[in-house]
Amino acid sequence: MSRSPRPVIYAALAANIAIAVTKFIAAALSGSAAMLAEGVHSVVDMGNQGLLLYGLRRSRRPPDADFPFGYGKELYFWCFVVAIEVFTVGAGAAALKGVAQLRDPEPLTHAGLNYAVIAVSMLFEGGSWLRGQ
């Protein structure tokens, strides 16, 4: 018997929504461009979960004349799209942020707020991880 991955994806989506809100609040309070970029990163993660849910829905379509064995394999395509997105968007954002830091380094400020965001993110991600167990 196979369990549906939907509840796990919804848990990850909820965690990323909460994390994104936390990071955007921290960015607004601190004015940190890095925290703003992290908030955008969490929004991209939310898009990943959206693509996975979309792939799940499309893969459950019944067989038809064009695909007599059904569309189940389409889920693998959408997982591949998510993987490509993670690597390209992640690498692009890291490269842009790295170049910006090299051109105009910023001193560390609001370290306590940044550590609080990390702690809150760990709680949300931990809850999502536990849901996947």
N, CA, C and O atoms as a Tinker XYZ file with bonds, in Angstrom:
   532  protein
     1  N      0.846000   -1.179000    0.000000    73     2
     2  CA     0.000000    0.000000    0.000000    64     1     3
     3  C      0.894000    1.245000    0.000000    63     2     4     5
     4  O      1.807000    1.361000    0.817000    81     3
     5  N      0.629000    2.149000   -0.899000    73     3     6
     6  CA     1.433000    3.347000   -1.074000    64     5     7
     7  C      0.730000    4.553000   -0.472000    63     6     8     9
     8  O     -0.468000    4.755000   -0.667000    81     7
     9  N      1.488000    5.342000    0.256000    73     7    10
    10  CA     0.929000    6.569000    0.830000    64     9    11
    11  C      1.036000    7.692000   -0.184000    63    10    12    13
    12  O      1.972000    7.738000   -0.982000    81    11
    13  N      0.075000    8.591000   -0.146000    73    11    14
    14  CA     0.106000    9.742000   -1.039000    64    13    15
    15  C      1.157000   10.741000   -0.554000    63    14    16    17
    16  O      1.269000   10.986000    0.647000    81    15
    17  N      1.921000   11.313000   -1.474000    73    15    18
    18  CA     2.909000   12.316000   -1.074000    64    17    19
    19  C      2.294000   13.700000   -0.842000    63    18    20    21
    20  O      2.981000   14.604000   -0.368000    81    19
    21  N      1.013000   13.876000   -1.169000    73    19    22
    22  CA     0.381000   15.190000   -1.041000    64    21    23
    23  C      0.490000   15.794000    0.358000    63    22    24    25
    24  O      0.873000   16.958000    0.471000    81    23
    25  N      0.174000   15.060000    1.431000    73    23    26
    26  CA     0.281000   15.682000    2.764000    64    25    27
    27  C      1.691000   16.170000    3.087000    63    26    28    29
    28  O      1.861000   17.193000    3.750000    81    27
    29  N      2.695000   15.441000    2.619000    73    27    30
    30  CA     4.080000   15.843000    2.871000    64    29    31
    31  C      4.399000   17.114000    2.091000    63    30    32    33
    32  O      5.058000   18.016000    2.607000    81    31
    33  N      3.933000   17.182000    0.853000    73    31    34
    34  CA     4.172000   18.377000    0.040000    64    33    35
    35  C      3.435000   19.571000    0.637000    63    34    36    37
    36  O      3.975000   20.676000    0.675000    81    35
    37  N      2.208000   19.356000    1.102000    73    35    38
    38  CA     1.467000   20.453000    1.734000    64    37    39
    39  C      2.159000   20.922000    3.020000    63    38    40    41
    40  O      2.183000   22.118000    3.313000    81    39
    41  N      2.716000   19.985000    3.780000    73    39    42
    42  CA     3.448000   20.359000    4.993000    64    41    43
    43  C      4.685000   21.184000    4.640000    63    42    44    45
    44  O      4.979000   22.180000    5.300000    81    43
    45  N      5.405000   20.769000    3.600000    73    43    46
    46  CA     6.585000   21.522000    3.166000    64    45    47
    47  C      6.177000   22.898000    2.651000    63    46    48    49
    48  O      6.879000   23.881000    2.888000    81    47
    49  N      5.053000   22.976000    1.951000    73    47    50
    50  CA     4.558000   24.254000    1.452000    64    49    51
    51  C      4.203000   25.180000    2.607000    63    50    52    53
    52  O      4.565000   26.356000    2.600000    81    51
    53  N      3.498000   24.651000    3.593000    73    51    54
    54  CA     3.143000   25.463000    4.768000    64    53    55
    55  C      4.393000   25.942000    5.494000    63    54    56    57
    56  O      4.459000   27.095000    5.920000    81    55
    57  N      5.379000   25.070000    5.639000    73    55    58
    58  CA     6.627000   25.451000    6.305000    64    57    59
    59  C      7.327000   26.559000    5.519000    63    58    60    61
    60  O      7.823000   27.516000    6.112000    81    59
    61  N      7.371000   26.440000    4.207000    73    59    62
    62  CA     8.049000   27.459000    3.406000    64    61    63
    63  C      7.293000   28.782000    3.400000    63    62    64    65
    64  O      7.912000   29.843000    3.319000    81    63
    65  N      5.979000   28.736000    3.482000    73    63    66
    66  CA     5.215000   29.978000    3.607000    64    65    67
    67  C      5.585000   30.675000    4.912000    63    66    68    69
    68  O      5.860000   31.875000    4.932000    81    67
    69  N      5.588000   29.908000    6.000000    73    67    70
    70  CA     5.926000   30.483000    7.309000    64    69    71
    71  C      7.359000   31.003000    7.331000    63    70    72    73
    72  O      7.627000   32.062000    7.898000    81    71
    73  N      8.270000   30.272000    6.725000    73    71    74
    74  CA     9.673000   30.689000    6.684000    64    73    75
    75  C      9.824000   31.952000    5.846000    63    74    76    77
    76  O     10.547000   32.871000    6.231000    81    75
    77  N      9.146000   32.002000    4.697000    73    75    78
    78  CA     9.226000   33.195000    3.843000    64    77    79
    79  C      8.704000   34.424000    4.579000    63    78    80    81
    80  O      9.317000   35.490000    4.523000    81    79
    81  N      7.582000   34.280000    5.262000    73    79    82
    82  CA     7.026000   35.413000    6.018000    64    81    83
    83  C      8.017000   35.864000    7.088000    63    82    84    85
    84  O      8.237000   37.061000    7.273000    81    83
    85  N      8.616000   34.898000    7.792000    73    83    86
    86  CA     9.600000   35.214000    8.828000    64    85    87
    87  C     10.790000   35.980000    8.237000    63    86    88    89
    88  O     11.245000   36.972000    8.807000    81    87
    89  N     11.281000   35.512000    7.103000    73    87    90
    90  CA    12.443000   36.154000    6.484000    64    89    91
    91  C     12.101000   37.549000    5.960000    63    90    92    93
    92  O     12.908000   38.471000    6.080000    81    91
    93  N     10.918000   37.706000    5.385000    73    91    94
    94  CA    10.533000   39.033000    4.893000    64    93    95
    95  C     10.326000   40.018000    6.044000    63    94    96    97
    96  O     10.647000   41.199000    5.916000    81    95
    97  N      9.799000   39.542000    7.151000    73    95    98
    98  CA     9.668000   40.414000    8.334000    64    97    99
    99  C     11.056000   40.815000    8.832000    63    98   100   101
   100  O     11.298000   41.982000    9.139000    81    99
   101  N     11.961000   39.845000    8.910000    73    99   102
   102  CA    13.329000   40.150000    9.353000    64   101   103
   103  C     14.008000   41.118000    8.390000    63   102   104   105
   104  O     14.748000   42.002000    8.821000    81   103
   105  N     13.766000   40.959000    7.093000    73   103   106
   106  CA    14.355000   41.874000    6.108000    64   105   107
   107  C     13.796000   43.279000    6.284000    63   106   108   109
   108  O     14.532000   44.259000    6.170000    81   107
   109  N     12.505000   43.382000    6.559000    73   107   110
   110  CA    11.893000   44.698000    6.765000    64   109   111
   111  C     12.421000   45.361000    8.031000    63   110   112   113
   112  O     12.657000   46.569000    8.049000    81   111
   113  N     12.606000   44.576000    9.087000    73   111   114
   114  CA    13.097000   45.135000   10.349000    64   113   115
   115  C     14.570000   45.536000   10.276000    63   114   116   117
   116  O     14.980000   46.538000   10.861000    81   115
   117  N     15.356000   44.743000    9.552000    73   115   118
   118  CA    16.805000   44.973000    9.542000    64   117   119
   119  C     17.295000   45.721000    8.308000    63   118   120   121
   120  O     18.378000   46.306000    8.329000    81   119
   121  N     16.516000   45.709000    7.242000    73   119   122
   122  CA    16.984000   46.308000    6.002000    64   121   123
   123  C     18.028000   45.455000    5.300000    63   122   124   125
   124  O     18.738000   45.940000    4.419000    81   123
   125  N     18.124000   44.200000    5.681000    73   123   126
   126  CA    19.146000   43.298000    5.148000    64   125   127
   127  C     18.766000   42.797000    3.758000    63   126   128   129
   128  O     17.712000   42.191000    3.566000    81   127
   129  N     19.646000   43.064000    2.792000    73   127   130
   130  CA    19.429000   42.559000    1.436000    64   129   131
   131  C     19.566000   41.035000    1.401000    63   130   132   133
   132  O     18.879000   40.360000    0.635000    81   131
   133  N     20.455000   40.504000    2.236000    73   131   134
   134  CA    20.644000   39.053000    2.289000    64   133   135
   135  C     19.382000   38.362000    2.806000    63   134   136   137
   136  O     18.991000   37.311000    2.296000    81   135
   137  N     18.752000   38.953000    3.814000    73   135   138
   138  CA    17.535000   38.343000    4.343000    64   137   139
   139  C     16.400000   38.452000    3.325000    63   138   140   141
   140  O     15.568000   37.551000    3.222000    81   139
   141  N     16.366000   39.548000    2.579000    73   139   142
   142  CA    15.377000   39.689000    1.512000    64   141   143
   143  C     15.596000   38.615000    0.447000    63   142   144   145
   144  O     14.638000   38.012000   -0.037000    81   143
   145  N     16.849000   38.379000    0.086000    73   143   146
   146  CA    17.167000   37.329000   -0.890000    64   145   147
   147  C     16.767000   35.961000   -0.360000    63   146   148   149
   148  O     16.296000   35.114000   -1.119000    81   147
   149  N     16.949000   35.740000    0.928000    73   147   150
   150  CA    16.530000   34.481000    1.535000    64   149   151
   151  C     15.015000   34.321000    1.491000    63   150   152   153
   152  O     14.508000   33.218000    1.288000    81   151
   153  N     14.295000   35.423000    1.682000    73   151   154
   154  CA    12.835000   35.372000    1.565000    64   153   155
   155  C     12.415000   34.977000    0.158000    63   154   156   157
   156  O     11.492000   34.183000   -0.023000    81   155
   157  N     13.092000   35.532000   -0.830000    73   155   158
   158  CA    12.806000   35.173000   -2.225000    64   157   159
   159  C     13.128000   33.702000   -2.461000    63   158   160   161
   160  O     12.407000   33.011000   -3.181000    81   159
   161  N     14.207000   33.227000   -1.857000    73   159   162
   162  CA    14.568000   31.813000   -1.963000    64   161   163
   163  C     13.441000   30.933000   -1.434000    63   162   164   165
   164  O     13.124000   29.907000   -2.036000    81   163
   165  N     12.839000   31.320000   -0.326000    73   163   166
   166  CA    11.733000   30.537000    0.226000    64   165   167
   167  C     10.507000   30.588000   -0.683000    63   166   168   169
   168  O      9.760000   29.613000   -0.770000    81   167
   169  N     10.295000   31.713000   -1.355000    73   167   170
   170  CA     9.191000   31.800000   -2.318000    64   169   171
   171  C      9.447000   30.857000   -3.492000    63   170   172   173
   172  O      8.517000   30.220000   -3.988000    81   171
   173  N     10.691000   30.762000   -3.937000    73   171   174
   174  CA    11.037000   29.818000   -5.002000    64   173   175
   175  C     10.768000   28.386000   -4.533000    63   174   176   177
   176  O     10.260000   27.567000   -5.299000    81   175
   177  N     11.103000   28.086000   -3.287000    73   175   178
   178  CA    10.802000   26.762000   -2.739000    64   177   179
   179  C      9.300000   26.489000   -2.754000    63   178   180   181
   180  O      8.877000   25.361000   -3.009000    81   179
   181  N      8.496000   27.512000   -2.484000    73   179   182
   182  CA     7.041000   27.351000   -2.541000    64   181   183
   183  C      6.618000   27.017000   -3.975000    63   182   184   185
   184  O      5.729000   26.192000   -4.186000    81   183
   185  N      7.251000   27.653000   -4.950000    73   183   186
   186  CA     6.972000   27.328000   -6.347000    64   185   187
   187  C      7.312000   25.888000   -6.671000    63   186   188   189
   188  O      6.615000   25.237000   -7.449000    81   187
   189  N      8.385000   25.390000   -6.072000    73   187   190
   190  CA     8.760000   23.989000   -6.274000    64   189   191
   191  C      7.657000   23.059000   -5.788000    63   190   192   193
   192  O      7.292000   22.107000   -6.478000    81   191
   193  N      7.127000   23.337000   -4.600000    73   191   194
   194  CA     6.051000   22.491000   -4.096000    64   193   195
   195  C      4.816000   22.602000   -4.986000    63   194   196   197
   196  O      4.104000   21.618000   -5.190000    81   195
   197  N      4.562000   23.792000   -5.512000    73   195   198
   198  CA     3.445000   23.963000   -6.435000    64   197   199
   199  C      3.621000   23.118000   -7.695000    63   198   200   201
   200  O      2.666000   22.505000   -8.173000    81   199
   201  N      4.844000   23.085000   -8.234000    73   199   202
   202  CA     5.107000   22.260000   -9.409000    64   201   203
   203  C      4.940000   20.774000   -9.103000    63   202   204   205
   204  O      4.437000   20.021000   -9.937000    81   203
   205  N      5.357000   20.354000   -7.921000    73   203   206
   206  CA     5.183000   18.949000   -7.546000    64   205   207
   207  C      3.705000   18.592000   -7.437000    63   206   208   209
   208  O      3.286000   17.527000   -7.890000    81   207
   209  N      2.916000   19.478000   -6.837000    73   207   210
   210  CA     1.469000   19.222000   -6.735000    64   209   211
   211  C      0.830000   19.187000   -8.124000    63   210   212   213
   212  O     -0.050000   18.367000   -8.388000    81   211
   213  N      1.275000   20.074000   -9.000000    73   211   214
   214  CA     0.777000   20.088000  -10.369000    64   213   215
   215  C      1.116000   18.776000  -11.074000    63   214   216   217
   216  O      0.270000   18.189000  -11.749000    81   215
   217  N      2.350000   18.325000  -10.913000    73   215   218
   218  CA     2.765000   17.059000  -11.508000    64   217   219
   219  C      1.976000   15.884000  -10.976000    63   218   220   221
   220  O      1.617000   14.980000  -11.731000    81   219
   221  N      1.700000   15.888000   -9.671000    73   219   222
   222  CA     0.883000   14.818000   -9.090000    64   221   223
   223  C     -0.505000   14.795000   -9.716000    63   222   224   225
   224  O     -1.022000   13.733000  -10.062000    81   223
   225  N     -1.097000   15.966000   -9.857000    73   223   226
   226  CA    -2.451000   16.041000  -10.425000    64   225   227
   227  C     -2.446000   15.540000  -11.873000    63   226   228   229
   228  O     -3.316000   14.766000  -12.270000    81   227
   229  N     -1.467000   15.983000  -12.653000    73   227   230
   230  CA    -1.414000   15.565000  -14.057000    64   229   231
   231  C     -1.111000   14.076000  -14.203000    63   230   232   233
   232  O     -1.599000   13.439000  -15.137000    81   231
   233  N     -0.323000   13.518000  -13.306000    73   231   234
   234  CA     0.043000   12.107000  -13.422000    64   233   235
   235  C     -1.115000   11.178000  -13.074000    63   234   236   237
   236  O     -1.063000    9.990000  -13.391000    81   235
   237  N     -2.147000   11.690000  -12.437000    73   235   238
   238  CA    -3.293000   10.861000  -12.054000    64   237   239
   239  C     -4.389000   10.815000  -13.124000    63   238   240   241
   240  O     -5.426000   10.182000  -12.930000    81   239
   241  N     -4.151000   11.484000  -14.243000    73   239   242
   242  CA    -5.156000   11.445000  -15.307000    64   241   243
   243  C     -5.318000   10.017000  -15.819000    63   242   244   245
   244  O     -4.346000    9.265000  -15.888000    81   243
   245  N     -6.538000    9.647000  -16.176000    73   243   246
   246  CA    -6.770000    8.273000  -16.655000    64   245   247
   247  C     -6.188000    8.057000  -18.052000    63   246   248   249
   248  O     -5.940000    9.015000  -18.783000    81   247
   249  N     -5.976000    6.815000  -18.409000    73   247   250
   250  CA    -5.482000    6.516000  -19.755000    64   249   251
   251  C     -6.450000    7.033000  -20.820000    63   250   252   253
   252  O     -7.657000    7.124000  -20.595000    81   251
   253  N     -5.895000    7.365000  -21.973000    73   251   254
   254  CA    -6.717000    7.781000  -23.102000    64   253   255
   255  C     -6.107000    7.205000  -24.376000    63   254   256   257
   256  O     -5.194000    6.381000  -24.315000    81   255
   257  N     -6.608000    7.638000  -25.525000    73   255   258
   258  CA    -6.127000    7.088000  -26.793000    64   257   259
   259  C     -4.646000    7.397000  -27.029000    63   258   260   261
   260  O     -3.926000    6.567000  -27.583000    81   259
   261  N     -4.185000    8.578000  -26.616000    73   259   262
   262  CA    -2.780000    8.947000  -26.814000    64   261   263
   263  C     -1.839000    8.251000  -25.837000    63   262   264   265
   264  O     -0.700000    7.940000  -26.184000    81   263
   265  N     -2.310000    8.010000  -24.630000    73   263   266
   266  CA    -1.494000    7.387000  -23.580000    64   265   267
   267  C     -2.285000    6.238000  -22.953000    63   266   268   269
   268  O     -2.875000    6.398000  -21.885000    81   267
   269  N     -2.298000    5.081000  -23.617000    73   267   270
   270  CA    -3.125000    3.970000  -23.138000    64   269   271
   271  C     -2.691000    3.402000  -21.779000    63   270   272   273
   272  O     -3.469000    2.709000  -21.124000    81   271
   273  N     -1.470000    3.687000  -21.361000    73   271   274
   274  CA    -1.003000    3.215000  -20.053000    64   273   275
   275  C     -1.104000    4.294000  -18.984000    63   274   276   277
   276  O     -0.658000    4.093000  -17.854000    81   275
   277  N     -1.683000    5.431000  -19.332000    73   275   278
   278  CA    -1.867000    6.510000  -18.373000    64   277   279
   279  C     -0.727000    7.515000  -18.390000    63   278   280   281
   280  O      0.165000    7.462000  -19.237000    81   279
   281  N     -0.779000    8.421000  -17.443000    73   279   282
   282  CA     0.144000    9.545000  -17.380000    64   281   283
   283  C      1.044000    9.499000  -16.144000    63   282   284   285
   284  O      1.663000   10.503000  -15.793000    81   283
   285  N      1.119000    8.364000  -15.494000    73   283   286
   286  CA     1.869000    8.250000  -14.237000    64   285   287
   287  C      3.311000    8.695000  -14.324000    63   286   288   289
   288  O      3.840000    9.253000  -13.363000    81   287
   289  N      3.960000    8.463000  -15.449000    73   287   290
   290  CA     5.375000    8.829000  -15.593000    64   289   291
   291  C      5.580000   10.336000  -15.694000    63   290   292   293
   292  O      6.704000   10.821000  -15.559000    81   291
   293  N      4.493000   11.082000  -15.933000    73   291   294
   294  CA     4.636000   12.535000  -16.049000    64   293   295
   295  C      5.130000   13.149000  -14.744000    63   294   296   297
   296  O      5.755000   14.210000  -14.757000    81   295
   297  N      4.858000   12.496000  -13.623000    73   295   298
   298  CA     5.333000   12.991000  -12.338000    64   297   299
   299  C      6.858000   13.116000  -12.334000    63   298   300   301
   300  O      7.401000   14.060000  -11.760000    81   299
   301  N      7.545000   12.178000  -12.965000    73   299   302
   302  CA     9.003000   12.230000  -13.011000    64   301   303
   303  C      9.493000   13.456000  -13.769000    63   302   304   305
   304  O     10.509000   14.052000  -13.412000    81   303
   305  N      8.764000   13.829000  -14.821000    73   303   306
   306  CA     9.128000   15.024000  -15.564000    64   305   307
   307  C      9.054000   16.251000  -14.663000    63   306   308   309
   308  O      9.970000   17.074000  -14.669000    81   307
   309  N      7.985000   16.387000  -13.894000    73   307   310
   310  CA     7.820000   17.566000  -13.045000    64   309   311
   311  C      8.832000   17.571000  -11.905000    63   310   312   313
   312  O      9.271000   18.638000  -11.477000    81   311
   313  N      9.202000   16.411000  -11.414000    73   311   314
   314  CA    10.282000   16.343000  -10.413000    64   313   315
   315  C     11.601000   16.812000  -11.036000    63   314   316   317
   316  O     12.393000   17.491000  -10.382000    81   315
   317  N     11.830000   16.452000  -12.285000    73   315   318
   318  CA    13.023000   16.898000  -13.002000    64   317   319
   319  C     13.002000   18.419000  -13.170000    63   318   320   321
   320  O     14.026000   19.075000  -12.975000    81   319
   321  N     11.855000   18.980000  -13.527000    73   319   322
   322  CA    11.726000   20.436000  -13.668000    64   321   323
   323  C     12.067000   21.122000  -12.351000    63   322   324   325
   324  O     12.767000   22.135000  -12.344000    81   323
   325  N     11.577000   20.578000  -11.232000    73   323   326
   326  CA    11.880000   21.148000   -9.918000    64   325   327
   327  C     13.375000   21.080000   -9.651000    63   326   328   329
   328  O     13.953000   22.047000   -9.154000    81   327
   329  N     14.010000   19.963000   -9.969000    73   327   330
   330  CA    15.453000   19.832000   -9.737000    64   329   331
   331  C     16.234000   20.855000  -10.555000    63   330   332   333
   332  O     17.170000   21.473000  -10.047000    81   331
   333  N     15.856000   21.035000  -11.813000    73   331   334
   334  CA    16.536000   22.021000  -12.661000    64   333   335
   335  C     16.336000   23.421000  -12.084000    63   334   336   337
   336  O     17.270000   24.222000  -12.038000    81   335
   337  N     15.111000   23.705000  -11.643000    73   335   338
   338  CA    14.830000   25.029000  -11.072000    64   337   339
   339  C     15.663000   25.275000   -9.818000    63   338   340   341
   340  O     16.220000   26.360000   -9.643000    81   339
   341  N     15.748000   24.290000   -8.962000    73   339   342
   342  CA    16.521000   24.446000   -7.723000    64   341   343
   343  C     17.977000   24.772000   -8.051000    63   342   344   345
   344  O     18.565000   25.683000   -7.467000    81   343
   345  N     18.547000   24.027000   -8.984000    73   343   346
   346  CA    19.954000   24.243000   -9.299000    64   345   347
   347  C     20.185000   25.556000  -10.035000    63   346   348   349
   348  O     21.126000   26.280000   -9.709000    81   347
   349  N     19.353000   25.880000  -11.019000    73   347   350
   350  CA    19.606000   27.096000  -11.797000    64   349   351
   351  C     19.292000   28.357000  -11.004000    63   350   352   353
   352  O     20.092000   29.292000  -10.982000    81   351
   353  N     18.135000   28.388000  -10.356000    73   351   354
   354  CA    17.780000   29.583000   -9.584000    64   353   355
   355  C     18.715000   29.721000   -8.384000    63   354   356   357
   356  O     19.172000   30.820000   -8.071000    81   355
   357  N     18.997000   28.604000   -7.716000    73   355   358
   358  CA    19.901000   28.654000   -6.566000    64   357   359
   359  C     21.298000   29.100000   -6.942000    63   358   360   361
   360  O     21.894000   29.937000   -6.264000    81   359
   361  N     21.822000   28.542000   -8.023000    73   359   362
   362  CA    23.168000   28.924000   -8.460000    64   361   363
   363  C     23.195000   30.371000   -8.938000    63   362   364   365
   364  O     24.140000   31.107000   -8.653000    81   363
   365  N     22.163000   30.774000   -9.659000    73   363   366
   366  CA    22.104000   32.155000  -10.135000    64   365   367
   367  C     22.037000   33.148000   -8.994000    63   366   368   369
   368  O     22.747000   34.154000   -8.998000    81   367
   369  N     21.186000   32.870000   -8.014000    73   367   370
   370  CA    21.056000   33.773000   -6.864000    64   369   371
   371  C     22.349000   33.812000   -6.062000    63   370   372   373
   372  O     22.772000   34.883000   -5.627000    81   371
   373  N     22.982000   32.661000   -5.861000    73   371   374
   374  CA    24.240000   32.624000   -5.109000    64   373   375
   375  C     25.336000   33.395000   -5.842000    63   374   376   377
   376  O     26.118000   34.111000   -5.218000    81   375
   377  N     25.390000   33.250000   -7.156000    73   375   378
   378  CA    26.407000   33.965000   -7.930000    64   377   379
   379  C     26.176000   35.474000   -7.865000    63   378   380   381
   380  O     27.120000   36.237000   -7.660000    81   379
   381  N     24.933000   35.903000   -8.036000    73   379   382
   382  CA    24.629000   37.335000   -7.967000    64   381   383
   383  C     24.951000   37.905000   -6.592000    63   382   384   385
   384  O     25.550000   38.976000   -6.486000    81   383
   385  N     24.558000   37.195000   -5.543000    73   383   386
   386  CA    24.824000   37.669000   -4.186000    64   385   387
   387  C     26.325000   37.684000   -3.911000    63   386   388   389
   388  O     26.832000   38.609000   -3.276000    81   387
   389  N     27.032000   36.669000   -4.382000    73   387   390
   390  CA    28.479000   36.620000   -4.178000    64   389   391
   391  C     29.198000   37.771000   -4.859000    63   390   392   393
   392  O     30.089000   38.381000   -4.268000    81   391
   393  N     28.822000   38.072000   -6.088000    73   391   394
   394  CA    29.440000   39.184000   -6.810000    64   393   395
   395  C     29.114000   40.505000   -6.108000    63   394   396   397
   396  O     29.984000   41.363000   -5.963000    81   395
   397  N     27.868000   40.665000   -5.675000    73   395   398
   398  CA    27.478000   41.897000   -4.978000    64   397   399
   399  C     28.277000   42.068000   -3.685000    63   398   400   401
   400  O     28.695000   43.179000   -3.359000    81   399
   401  N     28.490000   40.981000   -2.951000    73   399   402
   402  CA    29.257000   41.060000   -1.702000    64   401   403
   403  C     30.722000   41.388000   -1.975000    63   402   404   405
   404  O     31.345000   42.123000   -1.209000    81   403
   405  N     31.268000   40.855000   -3.046000    73   403   406
   406  CA    32.661000   41.159000   -3.385000    64   405   407
   407  C     32.822000   42.614000   -3.811000    63   406   408   409
   408  O     33.831000   43.245000   -3.497000    81   407
   409  N     31.843000   43.142000   -4.517000    73   407   410
   410  CA    31.924000   44.522000   -4.988000    64   409   411
   411  C     31.669000   45.529000   -3.879000    63   410   412   413
   412  O     32.273000   46.602000   -3.856000    81   411
   413  N     30.783000   45.187000   -2.966000    73   411   414
   414  CA    30.404000   46.126000   -1.904000    64   413   415
   415  C     30.138000   45.346000   -0.617000    63   414   416   417
   416  O     28.980000   45.122000   -0.266000    81   415
   417  N     31.196000   44.926000    0.095000    73   415   418
   418  CA    30.996000   44.124000    1.306000    64   417   419
   419  C     30.247000   44.907000    2.385000    63   418   420   421
   420  O     30.443000   46.110000    2.553000    81   419
   421  N     29.395000   44.200000    3.102000    73   419   422
   422  CA    28.632000   44.807000    4.185000    64   421   423
   423  C     29.086000   44.199000    5.513000    63   422   424   425
   424  O     29.356000   43.000000    5.583000    81   423
   425  N     29.171000   45.003000    6.552000    73   423   426
   426  CA    29.487000   44.426000    7.868000    64   425   427
   427  C     28.269000   43.670000    8.405000    63   426   428   429
   428  O     27.127000   43.953000    8.042000    81   427
   429  N     28.541000   42.721000    9.261000    73   427   430
   430  CA    27.471000   41.945000    9.867000    64   429   431
   431  C     26.687000   42.828000   10.833000    63   430   432   433
   432  O     27.257000   43.441000   11.735000    81   431
   433  N     25.389000   42.883000   10.634000    73   431   434
   434  CA    24.503000   43.624000   11.538000    64   433   435
   435  C     23.303000   42.737000   11.850000    63   434   436   437
   436  O     22.998000   41.803000   11.108000    81   435
   437  N     22.647000   43.031000   12.923000    73   435   438
   438  CA    21.435000   42.307000   13.336000    64   437   439
   439  C     21.669000   40.797000   13.421000    63   438   440   441
   440  O     20.827000   40.006000   12.996000    81   439
   441  N     22.801000   40.414000   13.965000    73   439   442
   442  CA    23.133000   38.990000   14.066000    64   441   443
   443  C     22.091000   38.233000   14.880000    63   442   444   445
   444  O     21.734000   37.109000   14.526000    81   443
   445  N     21.605000   38.820000   15.951000    73   443   446
   446  CA    20.595000   38.153000   16.783000    64   445   447
   447  C     19.325000   37.864000   16.010000    63   446   448   449
   448  O     18.738000   36.790000   16.146000    81   447
   449  N     18.902000   38.817000   15.202000    73   447   450
   450  CA    17.702000   38.625000   14.388000    64   449   451
   451  C     17.933000   37.516000   13.361000    63   450   452   453
   452  O     17.049000   36.696000   13.112000    81   451
   453  N     19.116000   37.499000   12.773000    73   451   454
   454  CA    19.432000   36.452000   11.798000    64   453   455
   455  C     19.437000   35.069000   12.447000    63   454   456   457
   456  O     18.931000   34.109000   11.866000    81   455
   457  N     19.998000   34.966000   13.630000    73   455   458
   458  CA    19.994000   33.680000   14.340000    64   457   459
   459  C     18.584000   33.280000   14.741000    63   458   460   461
   460  O     18.254000   32.095000   14.731000    81   459
   461  N     17.750000   34.246000   15.092000    73   459   462
   462  CA    16.359000   33.945000   15.415000    64   461   463
   463  C     15.626000   33.391000   14.187000    63   462   464   465
   464  O     14.833000   32.456000   14.301000    81   463
   465  N     15.895000   33.970000   13.021000    73   463   466
   466  CA    15.280000   33.472000   11.786000    64   465   467
   467  C     15.731000   32.037000   11.521000    63   466   468   469
   468  O     14.926000   31.194000   11.125000    81   467
   469  N     17.000000   31.762000   11.737000    73   467   470
   470  CA    17.501000   30.393000   11.555000    64   469   471
   471  C     16.797000   29.441000   12.511000    63   470   472   473
   472  O     16.402000   28.346000   12.110000    81   471
   473  N     16.635000   29.837000   13.755000    73   471   474
   474  CA    15.974000   28.972000   14.745000    64   473   475
   475  C     14.511000   28.721000   14.367000    63   474   476   477
   476  O     14.035000   27.587000   14.428000    81   475
   477  N     13.805000   29.780000   13.980000    73   475   478
   478  CA    12.404000   29.623000   13.588000    64   477   479
   479  C     12.304000   28.744000   12.338000    63   478   480   481
   480  O     11.417000   27.897000   12.237000    81   479
   481  N     13.207000   28.949000   11.400000    73   479   482
   482  CA    13.205000   28.132000   10.183000    64   481   483
   483  C     13.448000   26.664000   10.503000    63   482   484   485
   484  O     12.835000   25.779000    9.906000    81   483
   485  N     14.352000   26.412000   11.456000    73   483   486
   486  CA    14.603000   25.029000   11.869000    64   485   487
   487  C     13.352000   24.395000   12.453000    63   486   488   489
   488  O     13.084000   23.219000   12.210000    81   487
   489  N     12.588000   25.155000   13.217000    73   487   490
   490  CA    11.348000   24.621000   13.786000    64   489   491
   491  C     10.341000   24.273000   12.689000    63   490   492   493
   492  O      9.753000   23.191000   12.698000    81   491
   493  N     10.150000   25.186000   11.756000    73   491   494
   494  CA     9.194000   24.929000   10.679000    64   493   495
   495  C      9.644000   23.770000    9.788000    63   494   496   497
   496  O      8.845000   22.897000    9.451000    81   495
   497  N     10.905000   23.764000    9.414000    73   495   498
   498  CA    11.424000   22.680000    8.579000    64   497   499
   499  C     11.399000   21.348000    9.331000    63   498   500   501
   500  O     11.127000   20.302000    8.740000    81   499
   501  N     11.683000   21.391000   10.632000    73   499   502
   502  CA    11.621000   20.181000   11.440000    64   501   503
   503  C     10.219000   19.605000   11.484000    63   502   504   505
   504  O     10.035000   18.391000   11.396000    81   503
   505  N      9.227000   20.480000   11.620000    73   503   506
   506  CA     7.837000   20.025000   11.597000    64   505   507
   507  C      7.485000   19.399000   10.265000    63   506   508   509
   508  O      6.799000   18.379000   10.212000    81   507
   509  N      7.954000   20.010000    9.189000    73   507   510
   510  CA     7.715000   19.459000    7.848000    64   509   511
   511  C      8.401000   18.110000    7.706000    63   510   512   513
   512  O      7.825000   17.173000    7.153000    81   511
   513  N      9.619000   18.010000    8.199000    73   511   514
   514  CA    10.353000   16.759000    8.124000    64   513   515
   515  C      9.650000   15.659000    8.920000    63   514   516   517
   516  O      9.542000   14.524000    8.456000    81   515
   517  N      9.180000   15.995000   10.100000    73   515   518
   518  CA     8.463000   14.996000   10.906000    64   517   519
   519  C      7.200000   14.509000   10.206000    63   518   520   521
   520  O      6.830000   13.341000   10.329000    81   519
   521  N      6.543000   15.397000    9.477000    73   519   522
   522  CA     5.335000   15.014000    8.749000    64   521   523
   523  C      5.679000   14.003000    7.659000    63   522   524   525
   524  O      4.866000   13.146000    7.313000    81   523
   525  N      6.871000   14.111000    7.133000    73   523   526
   526  CA     7.300000   13.184000    6.077000    64   525   527
   527  C      7.704000   11.812000    6.583000    63   526   528   529
   528  O      7.882000   10.887000    5.790000    81   527
   529  N      7.848000   11.669000    7.880000    73   527   530
   530  CA     8.273000   10.380000    8.434000    64   529   531
   531  C      7.154000    9.377000    8.496000    63   530   532
   532  O      7.361000    8.247000    8.939000    81   531
